[in-house]
Amino acid sequence: MVFQDELKARTQHVEAVLRDYLPKGGGFQKTLVSAMRYSIEAGGKRIRPILLECAYQMYGGMGQMAGPFMAAIEMIHTSSLVHDDLPALDNDSMRRGKKTTHKVYGEAMGILAGDAMMNYAYETAVRAFSLAKDDQRERVAEAFRILSEKSGVYGMLGGQSCDVEFEGRPLTEGQVEFINQHKTAALIEASLMIGAVLAGAPKDDIAILEAVGRKTGLAFQIRDDILDLTGSETELGKPIGSDVRNRKTTFVSLFGIPAGRSRVEMLSAQALDSFDSLSAEHGFLRQFLEELAVRRR
Amino acid sequence: MVFQDELKARTQHVEAVLRDYLPKGGGFQKTLVSAMRYSIEAGGKRIRPILLECAYQMYGGMGQMAGPFMAAIEMIHTSSLVHDDLPALDNDSMRRGKKTTHKVYGEAMGILAGDAMMNYAYETAVRAFSLAKDDQRERVAEAFRILSEKSGVYGMLGGQSCDVEFEGRPLTEGQVEFINQHKTAALIEASLMIGAVLAGAPKDDIAILEAVGRKTGLAFQIRDDILDLTGSETELGKPIGSDVRNRKTTFVSLFGIPAGRSRVEMLSAQALDSFDSLSAEHGFLRQFLEELAVRRR
């Protein structure tokens, strides 16, 4: 299959998995359920669940055990976007070409929908225990450990807090890299690691995948910074120039677009080098990692 | 030991467990760590971890395995308070006699501290896997399932969303009970159930403990509504009259204080009746459940 067709098929598969695991119905709390579903159904590239499933398959993972984690990591990512968009944070009205959750449901419900989505990620991931065979339970526990650590104060949310706190201040390259590594790369790392852990990959490979995820995530974020300056609002589905508006120091604001482009290339090459040193291979995943750095939306 | 002395000793023990499991240090994200610690260290009655540990001991639970869940359930409770207090929700400046988290750290950091605290609850609970023996891992997975379900859209957060959404509207008794059962009772139920599950209690007892938690939680909330009208601000550590200010329908606003008092007595008696039908006993826990309904602060 050519790359774009496989990407499309894999994205559709992720959409189906997400639909299976999204909260349903709801009695008195149906507005909350609706806000949660809205934030997920608004779309997105579904990068993290695709990475997770590829890594799972790369090590021979079979069956449904990865499904709850694929849904969970997209839910955690989505919960962070819902809260990022709030008035007290980035105050964004549009995302993926649609109104942001708090613009549709109000600020209080936006806060609670983000909370409930993050919680539901764990509620969903726990379902992997009942899909695992006895000797796979330990893998599920380890996947849980990675998911929670990479999402939290020492992972994504730690980076997010610095992004918010340091807004409007001049930052060092080290601070910008800390933010990118935590806010953006941590969940990319987690996706690759969790897929591999669930499939029983060797420990050495998990460490390499963490490095691959980090480099890819850093490249992805710098690419994002470049697109925020040069991209098309129609293609991106959100207003450009938000970093300037929010007075955010980025790699690109520090060193300029050409330096940003070379850094993306370097990081991407490093990620692929490490990827090629793994004990297993996955042609599509390799291409996908490459694609993430050069994407145009 | 007399009841008050044992309560004091148990509370101090919970404080020590919490200290062990709180996030430490922090590099660039030290403000987030500080905000998380502030919200927990501001105090509280530590009801949920005490209940959890009592239920654990009631079924012969030994060792450290309950510790991560004791910390986790208090973290989830705290995260919900931090977000409840935000301007878009109840807009409260004081809690437990201290400034609320967003009043000290700003609104954006208040949102992120609540998020990070909820995530850290799961990050902490997962540590129970490494404290469990091989044949106890399944109990940890089940405790995880209960914790996440009772905290989420079909538990605490579902109730919280209705509490917010229905503000200012006349509610039926059924709607008020739904809110109380989810927003307040769900975590009381979870505390008792998780402690018992971790200790390997019989399934029948888990179902009874869920009912005990529900009745106790409902009584606790009506008692809270009464205290919000009749309590002392000094004893409560927060302004009274907030339900009236926030135009919240409560059991007491529907039926008055005397009816509230009788309902508390009835629910508490039902809870204790069920408690006495369990296959194990725990004198302190029985007294503590009784105390929760008649508390003055």
HADDOCK unambig.tbl for C-alpha pairs under 7 A between the chains (distance, minus, plus):
assign (segid A and resid 28 and name CA) (segid B and resid 162 and name CA) 6.75 0.50 0.50
assign (segid A and resid 29 and name CA) (segid B and resid 158 and name CA) 5.35 0.50 0.50
assign (segid A and resid 29 and name CA) (segid B and resid 161 and name CA) 6.49 0.50 0.50
assign (segid A and resid 29 and name CA) (segid B and resid 162 and name CA) 5.85 0.50 0.50
assign (segid A and resid 32 and name CA) (segid B and resid 158 and name CA) 6.98 0.50 0.50
assign (segid A and resid 32 and name CA) (segid B and resid 161 and name CA) 6.34 0.50 0.50
assign (segid A and resid 88 and name CA) (segid B and resid 107 and name CA) 6.13 0.50 0.50
assign (segid A and resid 88 and name CA) (segid B and resid 108 and name CA) 5.12 0.50 0.50
assign (segid A and resid 89 and name CA) (segid B and resid 108 and name CA) 5.57 0.50 0.50
assign (segid A and resid 107 and name CA) (segid B and resid 88 and name CA) 6.13 0.50 0.50
assign (segid A and resid 108 and name CA) (segid B and resid 88 and name CA) 5.13 0.50 0.50
assign (segid A and resid 108 and name CA) (segid B and resid 89 and name CA) 5.58 0.50 0.50
assign (segid A and resid 109 and name CA) (segid B and resid 161 and name CA) 6.86 0.50 0.50
assign (segid A and resid 112 and name CA) (segid B and resid 161 and name CA) 6.63 0.50 0.50
assign (segid A and resid 115 and name CA) (segid B and resid 115 and name CA) 6.72 0.50 0.50
assign (segid A and resid 116 and name CA) (segid B and resid 152 and name CA) 5.60 0.50 0.50
assign (segid A and resid 116 and name CA) (segid B and resid 153 and name CA) 5.67 0.50 0.50
assign (segid A and resid 116 and name CA) (segid B and resid 157 and name CA) 6.30 0.50 0.50
assign (segid A and resid 119 and name CA) (segid B and resid 148 and name CA) 6.51 0.50 0.50
assign (segid A and resid 119 and name CA) (segid B and resid 152 and name CA) 5.72 0.50 0.50
assign (segid A and resid 120 and name CA) (segid B and resid 152 and name CA) 6.32 0.50 0.50
assign (segid A and resid 122 and name CA) (segid B and resid 148 and name CA) 6.40 0.50 0.50
assign (segid A and resid 123 and name CA) (segid B and resid 145 and name CA) 6.48 0.50 0.50
assign (segid A and resid 123 and name CA) (segid B and resid 148 and name CA) 5.03 0.50 0.50
assign (segid A and resid 123 and name CA) (segid B and resid 149 and name CA) 5.99 0.50 0.50
assign (segid A and resid 126 and name CA) (segid B and resid 145 and name CA) 6.13 0.50 0.50
assign (segid A and resid 145 and name CA) (segid B and resid 123 and name CA) 6.48 0.50 0.50
assign (segid A and resid 145 and name CA) (segid B and resid 126 and name CA) 6.13 0.50 0.50
assign (segid A and resid 148 and name CA) (segid B and resid 119 and name CA) 6.50 0.50 0.50
assign (segid A and resid 148 and name CA) (segid B and resid 122 and name CA) 6.39 0.50 0.50
assign (segid A and resid 148 and name CA) (segid B and resid 123 and name CA) 5.03 0.50 0.50
assign (segid A and resid 149 and name CA) (segid B and resid 123 and name CA) 6.00 0.50 0.50
assign (segid A and resid 152 and name CA) (segid B and resid 116 and name CA) 5.60 0.50 0.50
assign (segid A and resid 152 and name CA) (segid B and resid 119 and name CA) 5.73 0.50 0.50
assign (segid A and resid 152 and name CA) (segid B and resid 120 and name CA) 6.33 0.50 0.50
assign (segid A and resid 153 and name CA) (segid B and resid 116 and name CA) 5.68 0.50 0.50
assign (segid A and resid 157 and name CA) (segid B and resid 116 and name CA) 6.29 0.50 0.50
assign (segid A and resid 158 and name CA) (segid B and resid 29 and name CA) 5.36 0.50 0.50
assign (segid A and resid 158 and name CA) (segid B and resid 32 and name CA) 6.99 0.50 0.50
assign (segid A and resid 161 and name CA) (segid B and resid 29 and name CA) 6.49 0.50 0.50
assign (segid A and resid 161 and name CA) (segid B and resid 32 and name CA) 6.34 0.50 0.50
assign (segid A and resid 161 and name CA) (segid B and resid 109 and name CA) 6.85 0.50 0.50
assign (segid A and resid 161 and name CA) (segid B and resid 112 and name CA) 6.63 0.50 0.50
assign (segid A and resid 162 and name CA) (segid B and resid 28 and name CA) 6.75 0.50 0.50
assign (segid A and resid 162 and name CA) (segid B and resid 29 and name CA) 5.85 0.50 0.50
